[in-house]
Amino acid sequence: MSRKHPIISVTGSSGAGTTTVKGIFDQIFRREGINAVSIEGDAFHRYDRAAMKEELARRQAAGDQTFSHFSYDANELKKLEEVFRVYGETGRGETRHYVHDDAEAAKWGTPPGKFTDWAPFEDNSDLLFYEGLHGAVVNDQVNLAKLADLKIGVVPVINLEWIQKIHRDKASRGYSTEAVTDTILRRMHAYAHCICPQFTQTDINFQRVPVVDTSNPFIARWIPTPDESLVVIRFRDPKGIDFPYLTAMIQGSWMSRANSIVIPGPRMDLAMQLILTPMILRLVNDARRA
């Protein structure tokens, strides 16, 4: 970790809502005048779309039914660790973009399913912001958790995550429920071994819990709304967290454990602003004084 060049890592799985969380961080950065460099987990996939299909077919032919984008070896984690390390030491680094669709292709000048070229970060940034699948990985090859100064987990309960993924992939990618179900099943091994362990490394977890029936996510016709959800916020180290202030400011909230607070779903934006803004300002102010 570097006091002068802090790193914030937001980690969640597909459909977890990390994109929405990134929007909240962007609001904080804009309001507080913070110049953040953002990198995306997709940029560190090992394969583009066509190559991933080929690799997936090769793995399945060899009897491996667990390979997916969740898997460690489907991603350039050593490269991501290098980006974290170099930024922490120098405030410099590089990234690229994975182009998902025609709109992004028009923006980046690269065909859908391909990567843009690697490009250097802008100079004089205040911090590095990562959002993706693997921002707190600790395994035999890499230790990303020790390089990030503030680690956030975004973790819906698993049935809700599946509902969100099924609806998103059907609506935006034209997949059938059966095709998305096959992807979910293929990802389960990596979900248990690569994704879930990261949430023991994070400093704060935000977990959305529906309060409506999600017992069969494969036939759910609607995604539970924020009004139909609670959010459990867990602090790894609750020392210094002003829980009375948070429960007073967030209507309908309460403490469920000594390190956890439960809030109504629609209050997640407010809660993140209240909790994260002083933490981010502390990182940035310490960096500017260094």
Order of alpha helices (4+ residues) and beta strands (2+ residues): beta-alpha-beta-alpha-alpha-beta-alpha-beta-beta-beta-alpha-alpha-beta-beta-alpha-beta-beta-alpha
